[in-house]
Amino acid sequence: MNFLREITWPVMNNFLFKRIDNTGLSLWRIAFGLLISIEAFGAIATGWVKQVFIKPQFTFNFIGFEFLQPLPGNGMYFYFALMGCIGILVMLGYRYKWAMAGYALMWTCVYLMQKSSYNNHYYLMMLLCWLMVFLPANRYLSLDAKWKPNFKKYSMPRWVKVVFIAQVWMVFTYAAIAKIYPQWLDGSVPELFMKGKKSYWLIGDFLQHKWVHFSMVYFGILFDLLVIPLLLWKRTRVFAFCLSLFFHLFNSVVFQVGIFPYMSIAFAFFFFSSETLIKRFRLKRPVSKEQEITIPKFKTLGITIFSLYLLVQLLLPLRHWFIKDDVLWTEEGHRLSWRMMLRSRSGQLIFWVEDKATCQRNNYPYAPLLTSDQLKNVKSKPDFIWQLAQRIKKIEAEKGNDVAIYVTCKVKINQGSYHTFIDPEVNLAAEKWLPFKHHEWILPSPEDYSVK
C-alpha cells in the first residue's frame, strides 16, 4: 500500500496541482457573471417572477424543501433584483467569494422553491454557482486583483480546469445517451416539437421538413457525445467551436431556453489556449509559464470532497435504471439526469375527495388553486399529483374534514394514446413519497404507450 502511494501521489500532485495559465477562468467568470445577472433581471422583465412566484397561491417545491417559500407581496421582485446586482459583482470580480456564495445560495433557494418551470439549465446553473465559489476566478481581470496588487495571479492549479471540464462532459454525455430511444431516433419527437414552431417568422415552414427533424436527431446525439472530446483536441478545436456556435444559437432561436446556449458557448474559454485567448481579447498580460506544483494545506480533504462531488454527478443521472419501470412513463428519476428536450407529456386528471365519515365521494374542483403552468404539470407528473393531494387533504382538514383522496388520471407520451396512469383505488392522501423508489400507485407502463 505504501509503495502504491509513493507512485500515485507524485503523479496525482503533478497532474492536479501543477499551475497553469488562468486566462480562460477569468474570462469565464466575466461571462458567467454577466449571464447570471441577465438571468435574474430577465426573470423580472419577462414576467417569469410574476408567473412562477407571485401569481400562484402556492408553489410546488422540491419535496422535502417546503420550508422554502416565496417572499410575500412583491418581495420576489426585490429578491431577483438583488441577485442581478450580485451577478454584476461576480462579473466585475468585486468581493468575489462573498458575491458568488450569495448568488449560489439565493439561486439554490429559487431552484428548490418551485419546479413548475423546471429547466435543466436551472440545475446546471446551481451546480456551476457552487463550483465557482471554490474556484480562484478573481485573481485576474477583477476589481479584487486591481485593488490588491499582491492578490493578482496569472496562474491557477490544474484541478480547476479538470473539475470544470469533467462537469460539462457529464452534462453533454448524459444528454446524448438519453436521446437514444425509439421515438427520438425515428424523428417523431423532433417533428412533434417543431409543429409548435410553425408560426415562427421566416423559419416556421423550414422547421417542418422531415430532413430537418432527422438532422436534429443525429446531429443532436453526435454533438452532445463528441463536442467535449473535439474541443479538447487542438486539431478539431476551432471546428468544434463553430459547431457549438451553430448548435447553441439554433437552440436559442428555436427553443428559447434562456441563457443556457450562451453559457454553453462560453465553456469554450476552458478549452482554447491562453495564447489564443490573450491574442483574441487583446489582453495586455504575459502567458503564465509557472511550472511549480503548489500543494494546498488541506489537499486530502479537497481531493475527497471534489471526488465525491464528481462521483455523485456521475451516478445520480443513472438512478432511474434502478427504479422499477421506464422513466419515460413514470417520471421517477427524470430530473437531475440531463434528460433534455426528450418527450412531450400531457394528461387528464380528476380528483375525488371521499369523506371518511359518510363515505361520500365528490369531484374536487382543483383548477382554481393553480396557475396554467401548474395545471399543465399536475395533470401528468406523479410528484405534482401527490403534492396536490397532500395540499387538498390539508385544506379539508382545516375545514374539519377527514378525507381520503383518489384520482382518475390518464397520461399521453409524445404522440401516443392516453393510458391510465394512477391506480384509482389508492388513497394518495395516505401515501408517503419515496424519492429513490418506485411508487406502486403508478400503474405499469402499457406496451408501446408512446407510439401513435
Protein Blocks (a to p, Z undefined) as FASTA:
>chain_A
ZZmmmmmmmmmmmmmmpccdfklmmmmmmmmmmmmmmmmmmmmmnommmmmmmmpmbdcd
dehilmpccdehjllmmmmmmmmmmmmmmmnopaklmmmmmmmmmmmmmmmmpcklgcfk
lmmmmmmmmmmmmpcfklgopfklmmmmmlpccbdcfklmmmmmmmmmmmmmmmmmmmmc
fklmnommmmmmmmmmmmpghjlmmmmpmklmmmmmmmmmmmmmmmmmmmmpmklmmmmm
mmmmmmmmmmmmmnonajmlmmmmmmmmmmpcfklmmmmnopacdddfbfbdcddfklmm
mmmmmmmmmmmmmmmmmmmmmggcjfklnopokgonlpghkbccddddddddddfklopa
cdddfklmpcfklmmmmmmpmklmmmmmmmmmmmmmmnopacdddddddddehjbccddf
bdfkbcfklpccdfkbccfklccddehklbZZ
